């Protein structure tokens, strides 16, 4: 029997977000009382809140919005790689011995323990050469537990540009604590948000 791991952050009040971005807020719009037969809530959040998929539009003015990105990127075989030994960047030599000769999707674990309650400004990002390596092995998606493929203060977004060059998809903010490295089925479709640059996802891994 296969096992399922939920590798998503919980969307909640106090969720750490990129400095200056929109904080998560929620409140009841209708309440089941005084003759109202239902509860209906509402919420406000960034498209990059928690675990999310970047659309090409996020880093390319001519890129597709998230509603137009094929769902095939986000569902299918993947390999989870332990990159917790990496420094400021995940470099090719950090993952080469764990990377299969052919792979469709690659997820990188960089945190030994995911920082649920604080913003990690010094998170591990990804070297563009690492994007080139996994693309050469056939990858169509890269996912990571850190908030971004690029360092927080990057103005050139070299890793995102490498993804654009290879026409790959991106997942960021995954929670990979307690999930052993190895092969899985990824299930992480984004919401069909028209015209927008990203979407939160409910990301799952299933053992295979």
WOPESUL-V842335 format. One record per pair of residues at least 24 apart in sequence whose ideal C-beta (glycine too) atoms are under 10 Angstrom apart, sorted by sequence separation. I is the first residue (numbers start at 1). J is the second residue. If there is no record, write none. Layout:
# WOPESUL-V842335
i->[I | I]
j->[J | J]
This chain:
# WOPESUL-V842335
i->[21 | 22 | 79 | 83 | 84 | 86 | 106 | 122 | 123 | 125 | 126 | 139 | 142 | 148 | 183 | 184 | 21 | 22 | 24 | 78 | 79 | 80 | 81 | 83 | 84 | 85 | 106 | 123 | 125 | 126 | 147 | 148 | 182 | 183 | 21 | 22 | 23 | 24 | 77 | 78 | 79 | 80 | 81 | 82 | 83 | 84 | 108 | 120 | 121 | 125 | 140 | 142 | 143 | 144 | 145 | 146 | 147 | 172 | 179 | 182 | 21 | 22 | 77 | 78 | 79 | 80 | 81 | 82 | 83 | 84 | 106 | 120 | 124 | 125 | 131 | 135 | 139 | 140 | 141 | 142 | 143 | 144 | 145 | 146 | 173 | 174 | 176 | 180 | 17 | 18 | 21 | 76 | 77 | 78 | 79 | 80 | 81 | 82 | 83 | 84 | 106 | 119 | 123 | 128 | 131 | 134 | 135 | 140 | 141 | 142 | 143 | 144 | 145 | 146 | 170 | 173 | 175 | 179 | 17 | 76 | 78 | 79 | 80 | 81 | 84 | 105 | 106 | 122 | 123 | 125 | 128 | 129 | 130 | 131 | 139 | 140 | 141 | 142 | 143 | 144 | 145 | 172 | 174 | 176 | 13 | 15 | 18 | 75 | 82 | 94 | 115 | 121 | 122 | 128 | 129 | 131 | 132 | 135 | 136 | 139 | 141 | 142 | 143 | 144 | 145 | 171 | 173 | 12 | 15 | 17 | 18 | 73 | 74 | 95 | 99 | 103 | 106 | 114 | 115 | 121 | 127 | 128 | 131 | 135 | 143 | 145 | 174 | 11 | 17 | 72 | 73 | 94 | 106 | 114 | 115 | 120 | 121 | 126 | 127 | 128 | 130 | 131 | 134 | 135 | 144 | 145 | 171 | 16 | 17 | 94 | 104 | 105 | 106 | 111 | 119 | 125 | 126 | 128 | 129 | 131 | 132 | 135 | 143 | 11 | 15 | 16 | 88 | 90 | 93 | 96 | 99 | 103 | 104 | 105 | 106 | 107 | 108 | 109 | 110 | 111 | 125 | 126 | 128 | 131 | 132 | 134 | 145 | 15 | 88 | 89 | 90 | 91 | 92 | 95 | 99 | 102 | 103 | 104 | 105 | 106 | 107 | 108 | 109 | 110 | 111 | 127 | 128 | 131 | 88 | 89 | 90 | 91 | 93 | 94 | 101 | 102 | 103 | 104 | 105 | 106 | 107 | 108 | 109 | 110 | 126 | 12 | 87 | 88 | 89 | 90 | 92 | 93 | 96 | 99 | 100 | 101 | 102 | 103 | 104 | 105 | 106 | 107 | 108 | 109 | 126 | 128 | 131 | 11 | 12 | 86 | 89 | 91 | 92 | 95 | 99 | 100 | 103 | 105 | 106 | 107 | 108 | 11 | 86 | 88 | 89 | 90 | 91 | 92 | 95 | 100 | 131 | 9 | 10 | 11 | 84 | 86 | 89 | 90 | 92 | 93 | 99 | 9 | 10 | 83 | 86 | 89 | 90 | 92 | 108 | 8 | 9 | 91 | 92 | 8 | 9 | 83 | 143 | 7 | 8 | 86 | 6 | 141 | 143 | 83 | 141 | 90 | 81 | 90 | 79 | 90 | 79 | 143 | 90 | 114 | 116 | 79 | 89 | 114 | 143 | 78 | 83 | 84 | 89 | 114 | 116 | 83 | 89 | 106 | 114 | 78 | 80 | 83 | 88 | 105 | 111 | 114 | 76 | 78 | 105 | 107 | 110 | 111 | 113 | 114 | 76 | 78 | 109 | 111 | 112 | 113 | 74 | 75 | 105 | 108 | 109 | 110 | 111 | 73 | 74 | 107 | 109 | 72 | 73 | 108 | 109 | 72 | 74 | 89 | 90 | 107 | 70 | 89 | 109 | 109 | 107 | 109 | 7 | 107 | 5 | 107 | 105 | 107 | 103 | 105 | 106 | 105 | 107 | 104 | 98 | 100 | 105 | 98 | 53 | 53 | 59 | 59 | 51 | 84 | 78 | 83 | 51 | 54 | 73 | 80 | 82 | 52 | 54 | 73 | 74 | 81 | 73 | 80 | 107 | 50 | 60 | 72 | 73 | 74 | 82 | 84 | 59 | 71 | 73 | 82 | 83 | 107 | 16 | 48 | 58 | 70 | 80 | 82 | 7 | 16 | 19 | 48 | 59 | 60 | 69 | 80 | 81 | 82 | 15 | 16 | 18 | 59 | 60 | 63 | 69 | 80 | 81 | 7 | 14 | 15 | 16 | 17 | 19 | 58 | 59 | 79 | 80 | 14 | 16 | 60 | 66 | 79 | 80 | 12 | 15 | 16 | 56 | 59 | 60 | 78 | 79 | 80 | 9 | 59 | 78 | 79 | 10 | 54 | 58 | 77 | 78 | 80 | 7 | 9 | 56 | 77 | 78 | 79 | 56 | 77 | 78 | 54 | 76 | 77 | 78 | 75 | 76 | 78 | 56 | 59 | 75 | 76 | 56 | 58 | 74 | 75 | 56 | 73 | 74 | 75 | 55 | 56 | 74 | 75 | 54 | 55 | 73 | 74 | 53 | 54 | 73 | 74 | 53 | 54 | 71 | 72 | 73 | 52 | 53 | 54 | 71 | 52 | 53 | 71 | 51 | 52 | 53 | 69 | 51 | 52 | 69 | 71 | 50 | 51 | 52 | 50 | 51 | 67 | 69 | 48 | 49 | 50 | 51 | 66 | 67 | 68 | 48 | 50 | 66 | 67 | 80 | 21 | 66 | 67 | 68 | 65 | 66 | 67 | 68 | 74 | 78 | 65 | 66 | 67 | 18 | 65 | 66 | 67 | 74 | 75 | 17 | 18 | 65 | 66 | 69 | 78 | 16 | 65 | 66 | 77 | 65 | 66 | 67 | 19 | 64 | 65 | 66 | 18 | 63 | 65 | 53 | 55 | 66 | 7 | 9 | 52 | 53 | 54 | 51 | 53 | 60 | 7 | 52 | 53 | 55 | 57 | 58 | 59 | 52 | 57 | 58 | 55 | 57 | 58 | 55 | 56 | 57 | 55 | 47 | 54 | 55 | 47 | 54 | 55 | 53 | 54 | 47 | 52 | 53 | 52 | 53 | 52 | 53 | 47 | 48 | 49 | 51 | 52 | 47 | 48 | 49 | 50 | 51 | 53 | 47 | 48 | 49 | 50 | 51 | 52 | 46 | 47 | 48 | 50 | 51 | 47 | 50 | 46 | 45 | 17 | 16 | 15 | 7 | 9 | 8 | 9 | 10 | 7 | 8 | 9 | 7 | 8 | 7 | 6 | 7 | 5 | 7 | 5 | 7 | 5 | 7 | 5 | 6 | 5 | 5 | 3 | 24 | 7 | 5 | 7 | 4 | 7 | 8 | 3 | 4 | 7 | 2 | 2 | 4 | 11 | 9 | 11 | 8 | 9 | 8 | 9 | 7 | 8 | 9 | 7 | 8 | 6 | 7 | 8 | 6 | 7 | 5 | 6 | 7 | 5 | 6 | 4 | 5 | 4 | 5 | 3 | 4 | 5 | 2 | 3 | 4 | 2 | 3 | 2 | 3 | 1 | 2]
j->[45 | 46 | 103 | 107 | 108 | 110 | 130 | 146 | 147 | 149 | 150 | 163 | 166 | 172 | 207 | 208 | 46 | 47 | 49 | 103 | 104 | 105 | 106 | 108 | 109 | 110 | 131 | 148 | 150 | 151 | 172 | 173 | 207 | 208 | 47 | 48 | 49 | 50 | 103 | 104 | 105 | 106 | 107 | 108 | 109 | 110 | 134 | 146 | 147 | 151 | 166 | 168 | 169 | 170 | 171 | 172 | 173 | 198 | 205 | 208 | 48 | 49 | 104 | 105 | 106 | 107 | 108 | 109 | 110 | 111 | 133 | 147 | 151 | 152 | 158 | 162 | 166 | 167 | 168 | 169 | 170 | 171 | 172 | 173 | 200 | 201 | 203 | 207 | 45 | 46 | 49 | 104 | 105 | 106 | 107 | 108 | 109 | 110 | 111 | 112 | 134 | 147 | 151 | 156 | 159 | 162 | 163 | 168 | 169 | 170 | 171 | 172 | 173 | 174 | 198 | 201 | 203 | 207 | 46 | 105 | 107 | 108 | 109 | 110 | 113 | 134 | 135 | 151 | 152 | 154 | 157 | 158 | 159 | 160 | 168 | 169 | 170 | 171 | 172 | 173 | 174 | 201 | 203 | 205 | 43 | 45 | 48 | 105 | 112 | 124 | 145 | 151 | 152 | 158 | 159 | 161 | 162 | 165 | 166 | 169 | 171 | 172 | 173 | 174 | 175 | 201 | 203 | 43 | 46 | 48 | 49 | 104 | 105 | 126 | 130 | 134 | 137 | 145 | 146 | 152 | 158 | 159 | 162 | 166 | 174 | 176 | 205 | 43 | 49 | 104 | 105 | 126 | 138 | 146 | 147 | 152 | 153 | 158 | 159 | 160 | 162 | 163 | 166 | 167 | 176 | 177 | 203 | 49 | 50 | 127 | 137 | 138 | 139 | 144 | 152 | 158 | 159 | 161 | 162 | 164 | 165 | 168 | 176 | 45 | 49 | 50 | 122 | 124 | 127 | 130 | 133 | 137 | 138 | 139 | 140 | 141 | 142 | 143 | 144 | 145 | 159 | 160 | 162 | 165 | 166 | 168 | 179 | 50 | 123 | 124 | 125 | 126 | 127 | 130 | 134 | 137 | 138 | 139 | 140 | 141 | 142 | 143 | 144 | 145 | 146 | 162 | 163 | 166 | 124 | 125 | 126 | 127 | 129 | 130 | 137 | 138 | 139 | 140 | 141 | 142 | 143 | 144 | 145 | 146 | 162 | 49 | 124 | 125 | 126 | 127 | 129 | 130 | 133 | 136 | 137 | 138 | 139 | 140 | 141 | 142 | 143 | 144 | 145 | 146 | 163 | 165 | 168 | 49 | 50 | 124 | 127 | 129 | 130 | 133 | 137 | 138 | 141 | 143 | 144 | 145 | 146 | 50 | 125 | 127 | 128 | 129 | 130 | 131 | 134 | 139 | 170 | 49 | 50 | 51 | 124 | 126 | 129 | 130 | 132 | 133 | 139 | 50 | 51 | 124 | 127 | 130 | 131 | 133 | 149 | 50 | 51 | 133 | 134 | 51 | 52 | 126 | 186 | 51 | 52 | 130 | 51 | 186 | 188 | 130 | 188 | 142 | 134 | 144 | 134 | 146 | 137 | 201 | 149 | 173 | 175 | 139 | 149 | 174 | 203 | 139 | 144 | 145 | 150 | 175 | 177 | 145 | 151 | 168 | 176 | 141 | 143 | 146 | 151 | 168 | 174 | 177 | 140 | 142 | 169 | 171 | 174 | 175 | 177 | 178 | 141 | 143 | 174 | 176 | 177 | 178 | 140 | 141 | 171 | 174 | 175 | 176 | 177 | 140 | 141 | 174 | 176 | 140 | 141 | 176 | 177 | 141 | 143 | 158 | 159 | 176 | 140 | 159 | 179 | 180 | 179 | 181 | 80 | 181 | 80 | 184 | 184 | 186 | 183 | 185 | 186 | 186 | 188 | 186 | 181 | 183 | 188 | 182 | 141 | 143 | 149 | 150 | 143 | 176 | 171 | 176 | 145 | 148 | 167 | 174 | 176 | 147 | 149 | 168 | 169 | 176 | 169 | 176 | 203 | 147 | 157 | 169 | 170 | 171 | 179 | 181 | 157 | 169 | 171 | 180 | 181 | 205 | 115 | 147 | 157 | 169 | 179 | 181 | 107 | 116 | 119 | 148 | 159 | 160 | 169 | 180 | 181 | 182 | 116 | 117 | 119 | 160 | 161 | 164 | 170 | 181 | 182 | 109 | 116 | 117 | 118 | 119 | 121 | 160 | 161 | 181 | 182 | 117 | 119 | 163 | 169 | 182 | 183 | 116 | 119 | 120 | 160 | 163 | 164 | 182 | 183 | 184 | 114 | 164 | 183 | 184 | 116 | 160 | 164 | 183 | 184 | 186 | 114 | 116 | 163 | 184 | 185 | 186 | 164 | 185 | 186 | 163 | 185 | 186 | 187 | 185 | 186 | 188 | 167 | 170 | 186 | 187 | 168 | 170 | 186 | 187 | 169 | 186 | 187 | 188 | 169 | 170 | 188 | 189 | 169 | 170 | 188 | 189 | 169 | 170 | 189 | 190 | 170 | 171 | 188 | 189 | 190 | 170 | 171 | 172 | 189 | 171 | 172 | 190 | 171 | 172 | 173 | 189 | 172 | 173 | 190 | 192 | 172 | 173 | 174 | 173 | 174 | 190 | 192 | 172 | 173 | 174 | 175 | 190 | 191 | 192 | 173 | 175 | 191 | 192 | 205 | 147 | 192 | 193 | 194 | 192 | 193 | 194 | 195 | 201 | 205 | 193 | 194 | 195 | 147 | 194 | 195 | 196 | 203 | 204 | 147 | 148 | 195 | 196 | 199 | 208 | 147 | 196 | 197 | 208 | 197 | 198 | 199 | 152 | 197 | 198 | 199 | 152 | 197 | 199 | 188 | 190 | 201 | 143 | 145 | 188 | 189 | 190 | 188 | 190 | 197 | 145 | 190 | 191 | 193 | 195 | 196 | 197 | 191 | 196 | 197 | 195 | 197 | 198 | 196 | 197 | 198 | 197 | 190 | 197 | 198 | 191 | 198 | 199 | 198 | 199 | 193 | 198 | 199 | 199 | 200 | 200 | 201 | 196 | 197 | 198 | 200 | 201 | 197 | 198 | 199 | 200 | 201 | 203 | 198 | 199 | 200 | 201 | 202 | 203 | 198 | 199 | 200 | 202 | 203 | 200 | 203 | 200 | 200 | 173 | 173 | 173 | 171 | 173 | 173 | 174 | 175 | 173 | 174 | 175 | 174 | 175 | 175 | 175 | 176 | 175 | 177 | 176 | 178 | 177 | 179 | 178 | 179 | 179 | 180 | 179 | 200 | 184 | 184 | 186 | 184 | 187 | 188 | 184 | 185 | 188 | 184 | 185 | 187 | 200 | 200 | 202 | 200 | 201 | 201 | 202 | 201 | 202 | 203 | 202 | 203 | 202 | 203 | 204 | 203 | 204 | 203 | 204 | 205 | 204 | 205 | 204 | 205 | 205 | 206 | 205 | 206 | 207 | 205 | 206 | 207 | 206 | 207 | 207 | 208 | 207 | 208]
